[in-house]
Amino acid sequence: MLRFYLPLSDTFGQEWITRNAHAIGPDSHPLRATISLEEGVLTVDRRDLVATAVALLYPVGELGQLTLQTCLLPDRDHPYRLSIELARHRLMNLYALLEEWAMFDLPQDHPVHRRAREARQAFIEALCVVHDDPAAADHHAHNALIAAIDASEELALAHAELLLERRIQTGKLPPHALGIGVPLAHASDHAMKILAGVGSLVALQCPWNALAPEEDGNRWDDMDRWVDWASERNIPLAAGPLISFETGHVPDWVYIWEHDFETIRDLIYDHVERVVTRYKDRVAVWNVVSGLHVNQNFPFSFDQVMDITRTATRLVKRIQPVSRALIGLRQPFGEYFAANVRSIPPALYADLVVQAGNVFDGFSLQILMGQAQPGQFCRDLMQLATLIDRYGALGKPLQVVIGVPSSPVTSEMINDTDSDLPADSECGIWRRPWNATVQGHWLEAVTQIAASRPFVETVLWKEVVDHPDMSLPLAGLLAENLEPKPAAARLLELRKRFNLQPQQPA
């Protein structure tokens, strides 16, 4: 087993540090392991005796609390020092990306190089005293880690700025590069007016249970209203997910057949056929299936998950060949795989659906942060940039769905969750506790990173307005009283920079 000394400080040694802790194997997929904390020593006990990394929520001073990881490490008799191993991994990644992104020619006084030099020096000092003065080693390693994270975020932004400017100048940004998600049942004239001026693409959230709450019929009124509104204004419309098995998306009556796969597949086929046939001339993009790889609420086998994916996407393309059919990826870092034996790592699932020759047009990659729920613990900008690159390397276009709250999320705000974890501020912090200003800065930074990638077609903010039924509370661009938040202004500024013109009525 792996063991780590936590830093000798009152800041550490608290149980929340293990809340999102998980082991990672040589293939970058999470491993099933038991992680415990006792008397300042973190223990990672796993069955597979392979070199293993550990990822966990970790405080990094003014940069917040972020999910960070170590390098792959072999077992040894005495514990590693966690602070040194986290700093080692971040420095390794920083210099690897400087080379991969060809960014070594940045001026030497650029914040990337300046902070990288500070990180390297502090790391060397930590290694020099690690055996003689562990407390001093922790101090130097902590400084090295902070400087390395700061440098890597600066690098991610500098790289994105270079690519984005090139994409804008050459006219390679798609006309629907920015979009906003809207809830099916929470329409208002004011929200619709805001959407007409801000988003070049509107993504309508239409879960299965909202369209078919009863077994004997569909409820079309809400979706008809949105589709008519978008058609009248010539606003391109995306819709979905048509099929998702996450909490709150499946009609109650479907659970009767949860152990009868053949019937479930027939129900899926009928539902997809009805919806796509009804709206095939007015919806441009279908998010067909979403998060099937998490495989949380139904006991599907691997082959059954792949069968549903293949059947649903082929059906959409048969009914509406000119549409864009997307496969949704939730919890893209894959932490869930460490606990769910039926699940599939997200990167493996994405690779398999490509290699199997499935008929679809791209992935919808969902990146949400800001509540203590699976897949939503905080990560830094460099991790998000490399995540997007990893899925882009599969050769399919991406729609990147993003969202964070404008205030810390509490357990009272949550309706349905995918875990027993309490929703609170111990999900991590990016720079500062979540507030409206931080939300706006995060939107701007992540949108620019995603939109700079040539394989990203749309960056989609998940929610336009706060409402009681949100899966990520307080993540809207508008407050519940329809007052715009600073993030809405940031999105407008990006729209102007991207030279995206408002849609005109047909």
C-alpha positions, 0 to 999 in steps of 0.5 A: 500500500501507499502511505503519505505524511500530511504536512505538519500543520493544523490546516491539514489532517481533517477528514474532508481532505479524503472526501474526493480522494481516489487512486489513479493507475498507469492508464490514467483511469481511477483505481478501486482503493480504500483511502483512509487518514489516521494520525497524519498519515494518508493510506491508499490500500488497493488490490492492484500492486501497480505504480499508483497516483493519488488525487485529493482535495488540497488547500493551496493558500490564496489559490483556493482548494483544488483537486490535485494529484501525485505522480505514479509511485511504487510501494515502499516501506516508509511514507512519502511526503504528500506536499513534495509529491504533489509539487513534483507532479505539478512541476513535471506537468508544467514543463511537459506542457511548455514543450508540448504547446511550444511556449518556451519562447515566452519572454523570460519576465513573463509570469509563467517563467517567473513563477516556474523559476520560483517553483523550481527553486522552492522544490529544490529547497524542499528536497534538500531538507526533507530528511533533516527538517520535515516541517521546513520541507513541507513549507518549501514544497507548499510554496513550490506547489502554489507557484507551479499551479499559478504558473500552469494557469498562466500558461493555460491562459497564454496558450489559449490567448494565442490560439484564440486570436489566431482562430478569430483572425482566420475566421475559423470560429464557428458561427455558433461558438457560444451557447446557453442552456435553458430549462424546459419548464422555466420559460419567461419572456424576459429570459427569452429576450436575454437569450436572443441577445447573448447566445448564438445557440440555445440548448434546450434541456429536455429530459425523458421524464419531462417529455413523458411523465406518464406511460400513456402519452407525451407532454409537448407544450413546453418544448413546443413553445421553446421550439416555436420561439427559436424558429421565429427568431432563426436561433439555432436550437440544440436539444437533449439529452434524449436519454440519460439515466442520472437522477431526476431524468428517468420517468418513474414508470420506466423503473418497472422494467429496470431488470428487463433490458430488452423492454428498456431498449424498446422504450428508448427507441420509441421515445427517441423516435417520437421526439426526433420525428416531431422536431426534426425540421427545427432542431439542429443538434441532438444531445442523444445520450448523456452519461451512460458510462457512469451507469449509476441507476440501472444494472446495465452491462458494458455491452448493453451500454454500448448497445443503447449508445449505438441504437439511439445515435443511429436512429437519430441520424436515420430520421434526421440525417442533416442534424448533429448527433452528440454523445454526452460525457459527464464527470469527465475526470472519471472519479466515479469509476473507483467506486462503481464496478459497473461503470466505464471510465469516460475516456475509455467509453469515448474511445470505444464509441469512436473505434466501434464506428458509431454514427455520431457527430461529436461529444458533449463534454460537461464540466461543472464545479462548485458543489460536493457531488461526484465530478464537481470538485474544483480543479484548476485551469491547466487541468481543464485545458488538458482535459479538453485536449484529451477528448479532442484528440479522439478526432471528434468535434466537441461541445463543451458545457460549463457551469459554476455557482455564483455563491457557495452551495448548501445542502438545503439547495439540493433536490436530487443528488447522485451521492450521499455526500453533503453539498457544502463549501468543502467541494473546493475553491478556485481562488476565492469562495464562489461569488458572482465575481468569481463566477464571471472570471471563471466563465471568461477564462474557461470559455477562452480556453475551450473556444481556442481549441480548433476541435471545439464547436460550441462552448455552452453555459449550462443554465441561463437563469437560477431556478429551484430545480437546477442540478447545480444551484445558483449557476445561472447567468440571471438570478431568480429575479431575472437580474443579470449577474456579472457572468452575463456581461462577461459572456456579452463581451466574449460574444463581441470579441468573437464577432458573433452577430445576433440572430435575425428573425427569419 
